[in-house]
Amino acid sequence: MKRLVRTFAVVTTVSLMSVISVLAADTGMGMSPDNSTNKDQCLLVAQTCKDSVDSLQQRIDRLHREISKGNSVYTNEELRSLEFQLKDAISTMEVLTRGGA
């Protein structure tokens, strides 16, 4: 009887964990790419999001796009953070393409 209860508990736990991961993937971890007025939380707080694997050029493009939304979407502090990330990404791109210095 104990084995049956233990097996049931394990199966229930695994089922709940997989349902939670599927729901998290469906919601996009708080990011809606279709709506241009939403903040890109993946860029702002460095969350691991389902579509956050970008090339360096794609990241630069995303940062340009988000910065262009301006104060209608982001606070001044958030814009400074995005601009800092953009400068960092651009300098990394330059180092990679020019070989340093």
N, C-alpha and C positions, 0 to 999 in steps of 0.2 A: 504494500500500500504506500509506503514511504517513497519507493521508486516511482510509482505512478504520479504522486504529487510533485516530486522533484522534476520529472519529465514535463509535466504540465506547466510548471513554473518557468522552466527554461524555454519551452516553445512559446509561451505567452510573452516573455521578455523579448525574445528574438523578433517576434511578430510586431510588437510595439515599436521596437527600435527601427525596423525597416519601414514602418508606416511613417514615423516621424521624419526619417531621412527623405522619403519620397515627397512628403508635404513641404519640407524645407526647400527641396529642389524646384518644386512647382511654383513656389512663391518668389523665387529668385533672391532670397535673403534680403528682402526689402528694397529691391531695385526694379524699376519698371522702365525698360529701355524704350518703350513706345511713346512715353509721355515726355516731351521736351521740357516740362516745367518741374520735373522731379530732380532732386539731388542725387548724384551718383555716390551712394554710400560706400561703394567699393573703393573709390578714389579718396574719399574724405577720411575714412578711418582705417584704411588698409585691411578691410575685411576680406576673408577668403570667400569669393562669390563663384557661382557656378560658371560664369563666363569671364572670369578675370585673367585668364591666361592669354595675354596679348603679346605681340612682338613689341619691340621698343618703339617702332614707328606707329603702331596702332595705339600704344599708350600715349604718345605725344599727340596724336590726332584726337583721342578722347579728351585729353586735358585741354586742348585748344577749344574743342566743342563745349566743354563744361564751363570754361572761363568766359566764353562768349555769351553765356546766359546772363552773366553779370549779377547785379544786386537784386534783380527781380526774383532770383532763386537762392543765391548764396549770400551769406553775411560777408562783411569785409575781411574778417579773420579767416573764413573758409576760402575766400578768393586768394588771400595771401598764401595759404597753405597749398592751394592748387598751383599757383604761380611758382612757388618754391619747387614743387614736384616737377613742374614743366621744365624749369631751368636745370634741375638735376638730370632729368631724362635727356635733355638736349646735350648737356655736357658729356653724359655717358655715350651718347650716339657719336659725338665728335671724337671722343677718345677711341672708340671702336673703329671708326672709319679712317681716322688719321694715324692711328697707332700710338697715341699718347701725346704728351706735351702739347 
